[in-house]
């Protein structure tokens, strides 16, 4: 293999990975799920790495839905897990990873303008307090299985406040 061929292959491999970055923040492994052809909502998941000082994901937006919000799951007084909007956003400590994943923190699309299908790519803008805006191309992957303990940064996450009880099914899971 010539250097020219090797360089072209390396450039193609880098270009085909789904990753976005700005300043000290990198976003990797994004994907979106919708619950079906008649869905009115969907959810996106990804891994956010902070290579700099503490920052905070404070907003999200996309043209695909009437409303796009940061959500998490909380347990109510009856032990039922519910999705709730997190207006203050998600802090991302210096040098840490924060996984937006099924059953936890995630991006919620409410009032879909059109329902994306498997393989479509949705543009999503993440707004960070310090790093600013990062545009992420999020592929729709309804077939993807939940990822637990697979390098998604779970080793660095604080699970002490999570309740691992039963959750209701939905796009955010």
DOVONU-661256 format. One record per residue (C-alpha): residue number from 1; residue in three letters; x, y, z. Coordinates in Angstrom, 1 decimal, decimal comma, always signed. Layout:
N
[node NUM; "ALA"; [X; Y; Z]]
...
//
This chain:
173
[node 1; "UNK"; [+0,0; +0,0; +0,0]]
[node 2; "UNK"; [+1,4; +3,4; -0,9]]
[node 3; "UNK"; [+1,4; +6,4; +1,4]]
[node 4; "UNK"; [-1,1; +8,1; -0,8]]
[node 5; "UNK"; [-3,5; +5,1; -0,5]]
[node 6; "UNK"; [-2,9; +4,9; +3,2]]
[node 7; "UNK"; [-3,5; +8,6; +3,7]]
[node 8; "UNK"; [-6,7; +8,4; +1,6]]
[node 9; "UNK"; [-7,9; +5,5; +3,7]]
[node 10; "UNK"; [-7,2; +7,3; +6,9]]
[node 11; "UNK"; [-8,9; +10,4; +5,8]]
[node 12; "UNK"; [-12,0; +8,4; +4,8]]
[node 13; "UNK"; [-12,0; +6,6; +8,1]]
[node 14; "UNK"; [-11,8; +9,9; +10,0]]
[node 15; "UNK"; [-14,5; +11,5; +7,9]]
[node 16; "UNK"; [-16,9; +8,6; +8,3]]
[node 17; "UNK"; [-16,8; +8,6; +12,1]]
[node 18; "UNK"; [-19,6; +10,5; +13,8]]
[node 19; "UNK"; [-17,9; +13,0; +16,1]]
[node 20; "UNK"; [-18,2; +16,7; +16,7]]
[node 21; "UNK"; [-16,0; +19,0; +18,8]]
[node 22; "UNK"; [-15,5; +22,6; +19,8]]
[node 23; "UNK"; [-12,9; +24,0; +22,2]]
[node 24; "UNK"; [-12,4; +21,3; +24,8]]
[node 25; "UNK"; [-15,7; +19,4; +24,3]]
[node 26; "UNK"; [-16,0; +16,4; +22,0]]
[node 27; "UNK"; [-19,3; +14,6; +21,2]]
[node 28; "UNK"; [-19,1; +11,0; +20,0]]
[node 29; "UNK"; [-21,4; +8,0; +19,2]]
[node 30; "UNK"; [-24,7; +10,0; +18,8]]
[node 31; "UNK"; [-27,8; +8,2; +17,8]]
[node 32; "UNK"; [-31,6; +8,9; +17,8]]
[node 33; "UNK"; [-34,6; +6,6; +18,4]]
[node 34; "UNK"; [-38,3; +7,1; +17,6]]
[node 35; "UNK"; [-41,0; +4,7; +18,6]]
[node 36; "UNK"; [-42,6; +4,2; +15,2]]
[node 37; "UNK"; [-44,0; +5,7; +12,0]]
[node 38; "UNK"; [-46,7; +7,7; +14,0]]
[node 39; "UNK"; [-44,3; +8,9; +16,7]]
[node 40; "UNK"; [-44,7; +12,5; +17,9]]
[node 41; "UNK"; [-41,5; +12,3; +20,0]]
[node 42; "UNK"; [-38,0; +10,9; +19,9]]
[node 43; "UNK"; [-34,8; +10,8; +21,9]]
[node 44; "UNK"; [-31,1; +11,2; +21,2]]
[node 45; "UNK"; [-28,1; +9,8; +23,0]]
[node 46; "UNK"; [-24,4; +10,4; +22,8]]
[node 47; "UNK"; [-21,1; +10,6; +24,8]]
[node 48; "UNK"; [-19,8; +14,1; +25,7]]
[node 49; "UNK"; [-16,1; +14,3; +26,8]]
[node 50; "UNK"; [-14,8; +17,4; +28,5]]
[node 51; "UNK"; [-11,0; +17,9; +28,0]]
[node 52; "UNK"; [-10,9; +21,3; +29,6]]
[node 53; "UNK"; [-12,4; +23,2; +32,6]]
[node 54; "UNK"; [-15,9; +22,4; +33,9]]
[node 55; "UNK"; [-18,6; +23,2; +31,5]]
[node 56; "UNK"; [-22,4; +22,7; +31,3]]
[node 57; "UNK"; [-24,7; +21,6; +28,5]]
[node 58; "UNK"; [-27,4; +24,3; +28,8]]
[node 59; "UNK"; [-29,5; +23,9; +25,6]]
[node 60; "UNK"; [-30,4; +21,9; +22,5]]
[node 61; "UNK"; [-32,2; +22,7; +19,3]]
[node 62; "UNK"; [-33,2; +21,1; +16,0]]
[node 63; "UNK"; [-35,6; +21,9; +13,2]]
[node 64; "UNK"; [-37,0; +18,4; +13,3]]
[node 65; "UNK"; [-39,3; +19,1; +16,3]]
[node 66; "UNK"; [-41,4; +21,9; +17,7]]
[node 67; "UNK"; [-39,5; +21,6; +21,0]]
[node 68; "UNK"; [-36,2; +20,1; +21,9]]
[node 69; "UNK"; [-35,2; +19,7; +25,6]]
[node 70; "UNK"; [-32,7; +18,1; +27,9]]
[node 71; "UNK"; [-34,4; +15,4; +29,9]]
[node 72; "UNK"; [-33,6; +12,9; +32,6]]
[node 73; "UNK"; [-35,5; +10,1; +34,5]]
[node 74; "UNK"; [-36,5; +10,6; +38,1]]
[node 75; "UNK"; [-38,5; +8,4; +40,5]]
[node 76; "UNK"; [-41,7; +9,8; +41,9]]
[node 77; "UNK"; [-43,2; +9,1; +45,3]]
[node 78; "UNK"; [-44,9; +6,0; +44,1]]
[node 79; "UNK"; [-41,6; +4,5; +42,8]]
[node 80; "UNK"; [-42,5; +5,1; +39,1]]
[node 81; "UNK"; [-39,7; +6,5; +36,8]]
[node 82; "UNK"; [-40,8; +9,6; +34,9]]
[node 83; "UNK"; [-39,0; +11,7; +32,3]]
[node 84; "UNK"; [-38,6; +15,4; +33,3]]
[node 85; "UNK"; [-37,2; +18,4; +31,6]]
[node 86; "UNK"; [-33,8; +19,6; +33,1]]
[node 87; "UNK"; [-33,9; +23,4; +32,5]]
[node 88; "UNK"; [-30,5; +24,0; +34,2]]
[node 89; "UNK"; [-28,8; +21,5; +31,9]]
[node 90; "UNK"; [-26,1; +18,9; +32,7]]
[node 91; "UNK"; [-22,8; +19,8; +34,3]]
[node 92; "UNK"; [-19,8; +18,2; +32,8]]
[node 93; "UNK"; [-16,8; +18,2; +35,1]]
[node 94; "UNK"; [-13,3; +19,0; +33,9]]
[node 95; "UNK"; [-11,6; +15,9; +32,4]]
[node 96; "UNK"; [-14,8; +13,8; +32,7]]
[node 97; "UNK"; [-17,3; +12,1; +30,4]]
[node 98; "UNK"; [-21,0; +12,5; +30,5]]
[node 99; "UNK"; [-23,1; +9,8; +28,7]]
[node 100; "UNK"; [-26,6; +10,8; +27,5]]
[node 101; "UNK"; [-28,1; +7,3; +27,5]]
[node 102; "UNK"; [-31,3; +5,4; +27,5]]
[node 103; "UNK"; [-32,9; +5,4; +31,0]]
[node 104; "UNK"; [-30,9; +8,5; +32,1]]
[node 105; "UNK"; [-30,0; +11,9; +30,8]]
[node 106; "UNK"; [-30,9; +12,4; +27,1]]
[node 107; "UNK"; [-32,1; +14,9; +24,4]]
[node 108; "UNK"; [-35,9; +14,8; +23,9]]
[node 109; "UNK"; [-37,6; +15,8; +20,6]]
[node 110; "UNK"; [-41,3; +16,8; +21,3]]
[node 111; "UNK"; [-43,8; +17,5; +18,5]]
[node 112; "UNK"; [-41,8; +16,0; +15,6]]
[node 113; "UNK"; [-42,4; +17,9; +12,4]]
[node 114; "UNK"; [-41,7; +14,7; +10,4]]
[node 115; "UNK"; [-40,8; +11,2; +11,6]]
[node 116; "UNK"; [-37,3; +10,3; +10,7]]
[node 117; "UNK"; [-36,7; +6,7; +9,7]]
[node 118; "UNK"; [-33,9; +4,2; +10,2]]
[node 119; "UNK"; [-30,7; +5,6; +8,6]]
[node 120; "UNK"; [-31,9; +9,3; +8,4]]
[node 121; "UNK"; [-29,5; +11,9; +9,9]]
[node 122; "UNK"; [-30,9; +14,7; +12,1]]
[node 123; "UNK"; [-28,9; +17,9; +12,8]]
[node 124; "UNK"; [-28,8; +18,8; +16,4]]
[node 125; "UNK"; [-27,1; +21,9; +18,0]]
[node 126; "UNK"; [-25,8; +21,5; +21,5]]
[node 127; "UNK"; [-25,2; +24,7; +23,5]]
[node 128; "UNK"; [-22,6; +24,7; +26,2]]
[node 129; "UNK"; [-22,1; +27,5; +28,7]]
[node 130; "UNK"; [-18,4; +27,9; +27,9]]
[node 131; "UNK"; [-17,7; +25,9; +24,7]]
[node 132; "UNK"; [-20,7; +27,5; +22,8]]
[node 133; "UNK"; [-22,6; +25,7; +20,1]]
[node 134; "UNK"; [-21,6; +22,3; +18,7]]
[node 135; "UNK"; [-23,5; +21,0; +15,7]]
[node 136; "UNK"; [-23,9; +17,2; +15,7]]
[node 137; "UNK"; [-25,2; +15,0; +12,9]]
[node 138; "UNK"; [-27,3; +12,3; +14,7]]
[node 139; "UNK"; [-28,2; +9,1; +12,8]]
[node 140; "UNK"; [-31,5; +7,4; +13,4]]
[node 141; "UNK"; [-30,9; +3,9; +14,8]]
[node 142; "UNK"; [-34,1; +2,3; +16,1]]
[node 143; "UNK"; [-32,4; -1,1; +16,1]]
[node 144; "UNK"; [-29,6; -0,2; +18,5]]
[node 145; "UNK"; [-29,6; -2,1; +21,8]]
[node 146; "UNK"; [-29,1; -0,3; +25,1]]
[node 147; "UNK"; [-25,4; +0,0; +25,9]]
[node 148; "UNK"; [-24,4; -0,6; +29,5]]
[node 149; "UNK"; [-20,8; -0,7; +30,6]]
[node 150; "UNK"; [-19,3; -0,7; +27,1]]
[node 151; "UNK"; [-17,0; +2,2; +27,1]]
[node 152; "UNK"; [-19,7; +4,9; +27,1]]
[node 153; "UNK"; [-18,0; +6,6; +30,1]]
[node 154; "UNK"; [-20,0; +4,7; +32,7]]
[node 155; "UNK"; [-16,9; +4,2; +34,8]]
[node 156; "UNK"; [-16,7; +7,9; +35,3]]
[node 157; "UNK"; [-20,4; +8,6; +35,9]]
[node 158; "UNK"; [-21,8; +9,1; +39,4]]
[node 159; "UNK"; [-24,5; +6,4; +39,7]]
[node 160; "UNK"; [-25,1; +7,0; +43,4]]
[node 161; "UNK"; [-28,2; +9,1; +42,8]]
[node 162; "UNK"; [-29,7; +6,8; +40,1]]
[node 163; "UNK"; [-32,5; +4,5; +41,0]]
[node 164; "UNK"; [-32,3; +1,3; +38,9]]
[node 165; "UNK"; [-36,0; +0,3; +39,5]]
[node 166; "UNK"; [-38,6; -0,3; +36,8]]
[node 167; "UNK"; [-39,1; +2,4; +34,1]]
[node 168; "UNK"; [-42,1; +2,9; +31,8]]
[node 169; "UNK"; [-41,4; +2,2; +28,2]]
[node 170; "UNK"; [-41,0; +5,1; +25,7]]
[node 171; "UNK"; [-38,7; +6,8; +23,2]]
[node 172; "UNK"; [-36,5; +8,0; +26,1]]
[node 173; "UNK"; [-35,6; +4,4; +27,0]]
//
